[in-house]
Amino acid sequence: MVGKGVLLECLDDPLVKETLVIGRSPIGLNGLKLKEIVLKDFTGLKSVQNQLIGYDACFYCMGVSVLGLNEKSYTHITYGITKIFADVLYELNPNMVFNYVSGAGTDSSERGKSMWARVKGKTENYILNKGFKDAYCFRPGMIIPERGIKSRTGWYNAIYVLMKPFFPLFKKAKNVTTTSRIGRAMINSLETEQRLKHLENLDINTLASK
């Protein structure tokens, strides 16, 4: 849901000259600025690294719900796969900006009781300390989908259907963001260095408006 919102903003923005999407299945979009790599197993990212040369930013939007996953499985997807992307991209271009979509309530200390928050915190810390030109951890809370975007998580969509009449009101709240605002904020982070490296909804909205 977040990834598609970011992609649509990138495709519309003249600042972005080219976008490359890496996913497990085709996204069903076409455009002069859009390239795509279908990679069934993200642990094999090195096999396509020659196609990753020349990009100056990574907007890492992949995520998974913790529901039904033990710590080992959740860590592999959330930390392990992200680390692979960070390592390969840093080797190719350490001067890129790496934006990572995390979540509200993430535990930077890595010592809290919440498993998912610890793992997210570990992932954030790795990204921020990797050495990229710049890096930001986006911690959205409530996100309103725009431009016809739907979540792949069924129960999220059910909630969104029930809440849709209230979306115009929610959008006025400073602590609620949208898929479009997240995309705008990521693009704007490429032009203006931010003091804050952990961006909550209020920070995302502020950056999106610049």
N, C-alpha and C positions, 0 to 999 in steps of 0.2 A: 504494500500500500504506500509506504513512504517512498520506496525506490521509484515507483512509477510517477509519483508526484514530483520528485526531484528531476527525473528524466524529462518530463514534459516542460518544466521550466527551463531546463538546459537547451532543449530543442528550440524554444521560442526566443532565447536570449542571444542578441548579436555578439555579446562578449565571448560566448562559447563557439568555437570554430568547428569542433568535432566532438562527438561523444562515442564512447565504446561501452556497450553493455555486456557484462559477463553473467550468464545465467545457466540454469540446468535445462531450460526449454526455451524455444523461440517466444519473443514477447508479442509478436503480431503487429509491429509498427514498422513503418518505412519512412525514410527521409534522407536528404542529401547529407545531413550532418550526423547520421546514425550508422554506426557499425556494430556488429554483434558477434559474440563468440558463445557458442553453446558448449558448455563443459559439464558433463555429467558428474564428474568427481573433482571437486575443488582442490583436493589434495594434490592433483596433478597440474596445478597452475604453471609450473615451470615448463611444461610441454608446449605452452603457447606464449612464453615470455617474449619471443621476438615480435609478437603482435602488440605488445604493451609498451613498446618504445615510443617516446615522443609526447607522452601525456604529462601535463603539469599539475594534475589534481586527481585525487581519488575520493569519490563520494560513496563510502561503504555503508550500504543500507540493508544488508542481509541480516536477518534475525530469525529467531524461533521462539515460540512460547515454551515456557518451562514446564507446562502441564504435561504430566506423563513421562517426564524424563528424569533419570537419576543424575547425580552430580557429574559422573564420568561422561555420560552422553552429552549433557548440556555444556560441559566444559570443552569437549572436543569440537562442537559446532560453534560455540560462542567465542571461545578463546583460541582454540587450535587453528580453525580455518582462517580467522582474522589474522592471526600471527603469520600464516603462510602468505597471505596477500601483502601484509606489511613488509615482510622480509624480501619478497621478490621485487616489489615495487621500489623499495629503498635501494636495493642493489642496482636497479635500472636508472633511478633518478631520485637521489636524496633531496633534491631541491623542490620536490612537489609538496603540495598541501594535502594532508590526509584528514578527511572529515569522517568521523565514526558515529553512527547512530546508536546510542546507548539507550538509557531510559531513566525516567524520574525515580529517585530512590536508590540509585546505584551507590555502592559502598566503596569509596576510594581506599579505605583502610585495609580492605580485603579480610577483615577479621570479624565482621558482623554475623548475626545468626541466620540471616537470609541467604540461602545458597546462591540464588540467581544474582542477587546484588553483589555478592563477593566476586563471583565469576566476571560479571560486567565490570566491576572495579579493577580486577586484574587485567582485563582486556584494555580498558581505558589507560591504565598506567603504562602498559607496554607501548601503546600507540604514542602517547605523549612523550615517552622517554626514548623512543626509537632514534630520533635525530633528524626527522624531516624538517624542511624549511619552516613549516608550521603545521599544527595539528589541532583539531577541535573535537570535543566529545559533545554531541548533541543529546540532551536528556529530555526529550519531549514527554509530557504527561498526557493530557487529553488532546487528541488530534482529530480535527474534523476533515474528512475526505472531501476533496473538490474535484471538479472536472470529470465527473462520472466514475471516479476511482472507487474500487471496492477492495476490502481486505480479503486475503485468502483464508483467514480464520473465520469459520462460519458463525460462531457465537458473537464475534465482533460485529459482523454485518447485521445480525438480528438486533443488536443494541442500537446500531446506527439508524436502522429503519424506524425504531420506536422514538428515537431522539431527533429525527430529521426536522420536525416542525419547530424545534427549538434552536436549530443551527444558527439562524440570523442573530439570535440573542447571545448565544455562546461566543460567536465571532467577535463580539464587542468586548468580551472579557479579556483582560491583559494576560491572564494565566492560561488561556486556551489558544492553541495554535492550529494551523491547517497544513495540509500536504503542500500547498502552493507556497506558503510562507517558509516552510522548511527548505524548499528548493531555492527560493529567493535568498534566504540567509546563507546557504552554502555557496551560492555563486558570489554573493557580496563578500564572503570571507576571503576570496581570492584577491580582492583589490584593497581591502582594508584590514590590516592586522588587528586582532582583538586582544585586549588585555586578559579577558576571561577565557579560559580554555574549556571550562565546563559550562555549557549553555542550556539553561532551563527554558521553559516556554516563554517567559517574559523576555529573556535575552534573545531568543530566536526571533521573536516578533520585532524587537528593536533593530536587530541586524537586518532583517528582511525589509525594513522600511527605508534603509539608507540608499 
